[in-house]
Amino acid sequence: MAQRRRPEDPADDGRTIADMNVEGMPWYQRGRDDAPADSGGNHYQMTKEEQRAYTWAAVKSALLILCVFGGVFAAFIAFCQFIWFR
């Protein structure tokens, strides 16, 4: 019987995918320096026009969801009134 060949495991390159140093866990180490430092200069400041555009997009999406739920509710009431309870 021929044995299957397993692909080689990739080498550990030392990068952290998910930091498991969570407060409250037994292995938690306070003040560990492995966490990436926030440089503070990478924050993007939106302009007034961009803020208005994002706010208006959020309001439009909320109104769309409200209209969909309202339409479904109105259709259910109409179904109950004209078909189910007749």
C-alpha positions in Angstrom: 0.0 0.0 0.0 1.4 3.4 -1.0 1.7 6.0 1.7 0.3 9.4 1.1 2.8 12.3 1.3 1.9 15.1 3.6 2.7 18.6 2.5 5.4 20.2 4.7 4.2 22.4 7.4 5.1 26.1 6.8 8.0 27.4 8.8 7.2 29.7 11.7 8.2 33.2 10.7 7.6 34.7 14.2 4.6 36.9 13.3 1.7 37.1 15.7 -1.6 36.4 14.0 -3.8 36.8 17.1 -2.5 38.1 20.4 -3.7 35.8 23.1 -2.4 37.9 26.0 -6.0 38.6 27.3 -6.6 40.2 30.7 -8.2 37.7 33.1 -6.5 34.6 31.6 -3.9 32.7 33.7 -1.1 33.5 31.3 -1.8 37.2 31.1 1.4 39.3 31.4 0.9 42.9 32.3 3.0 45.5 30.4 4.2 43.1 27.7 6.1 45.0 24.9 5.0 42.8 22.0 1.9 44.8 21.3 2.3 47.2 18.4 2.6 50.7 19.4 0.2 53.3 18.1 2.2 55.8 16.2 -0.5 58.5 16.6 0.2 60.0 13.1 -1.8 57.5 11.1 -5.3 58.8 11.9 -7.3 60.1 9.0 -9.3 63.3 9.7 -12.5 63.5 7.6 -13.6 66.8 6.1 -17.1 68.2 6.8 -18.3 67.1 3.3 -17.1 63.5 4.0 -18.8 63.5 7.4 -22.1 64.7 5.8 -21.8 62.1 3.1 -21.3 59.3 5.6 -24.1 60.6 7.8 -26.5 60.9 4.9 -25.6 57.4 3.7 -26.3 56.0 7.2 -29.6 57.8 7.3 -30.6 56.5 3.9 -29.7 52.9 4.8 -31.7 53.2 8.0 -34.7 54.6 6.1 -34.4 51.8 3.6 -34.5 49.2 6.3 -37.4 50.9 8.0 -39.4 51.0 4.7 -38.7 47.3 4.1 -39.9 46.3 7.5 -42.9 48.7 7.3 -43.8 47.2 3.9 -43.6 43.7 5.2 -45.8 44.6 8.2 -48.3 46.3 5.9 -48.4 43.3 3.6 -49.0 41.0 6.6 -51.8 43.2 7.9 -53.4 43.3 4.4 -53.0 39.5 4.1 -54.7 39.0 7.5 -57.5 41.4 6.7 -58.4 40.3 3.2 -57.5 36.6 3.0 -56.8 34.9 6.4 -59.7 36.3 8.5 -62.4 36.2 5.8 
